[in-house]
Amino acid sequence: MPYSPELTAELNILTQFNLDTTQEGVKVHGSAGPKAVAAAQRLFDKGITSQPDGGYLTELGRTAAEHAQNLLLILKE
């Protein structure tokens, strides 16, 4: 199954989290566009982030962000 545009938008948000600290979150502003706002909401609905507009990663979210960021590093080589 290929990545849908919705999953790609969610992955793009996950790659923005700084995994070096748990004290830094991400805020998706309305000006980011409707696709990014909807992706942030879906991540929250899935229990990956702490707030509908981003916030902090949950334990599940940290795992997802680690995988997303590692995959991006692998594919960029």
MOUR-V843315 format. One record per residue. N is the residue number from 1. RES is the residue in three letters. SS is DSSP state (hx for helix, st for strand, lp for the rest). Layout:
n->{N,N}
res->{RES,RES}
ss->{SS,SS}
This chain:
n->{1,2,3,4,5,6,7,8,9,10,11,12,13,14,15,16,17,18,19,20,21,22,23,24,25,26,27,28,29,30,31,32,33,34,35,36,37,38,39,40,41,42,43,44,45,46,47,48,49,50,51,52,53,54,55,56,57,58,59,60,61,62,63,64,65,66,67,68,69,70,71,72,73,74,75,76,77}
res->{MET,PRO,TYR,SER,PRO,GLU,LEU,THR,ALA,GLU,LEU,ASN,ILE,LEU,THR,GLN,PHE,ASN,LEU,ASP,THR,THR,GLN,GLU,GLY,VAL,LYS,VAL,HIS,GLY,SER,ALA,GLY,PRO,LYS,ALA,VAL,ALA,ALA,ALA,GLN,ARG,LEU,PHE,ASP,LYS,GLY,ILE,THR,SER,GLN,PRO,ASP,GLY,GLY,TYR,LEU,THR,GLU,LEU,GLY,ARG,THR,ALA,ALA,GLU,HIS,ALA,GLN,ASN,LEU,LEU,LEU,ILE,LEU,LYS,GLU}
ss->{lp,lp,lp,lp,hx,hx,hx,hx,hx,hx,hx,hx,hx,hx,lp,lp,lp,lp,lp,lp,lp,lp,lp,lp,lp,st,st,lp,lp,hx,hx,hx,lp,hx,hx,hx,hx,hx,hx,hx,hx,hx,hx,hx,hx,lp,lp,lp,st,st,st,lp,lp,st,st,st,st,lp,hx,hx,hx,hx,hx,hx,hx,hx,hx,hx,hx,hx,hx,hx,hx,hx,hx,hx,lp}
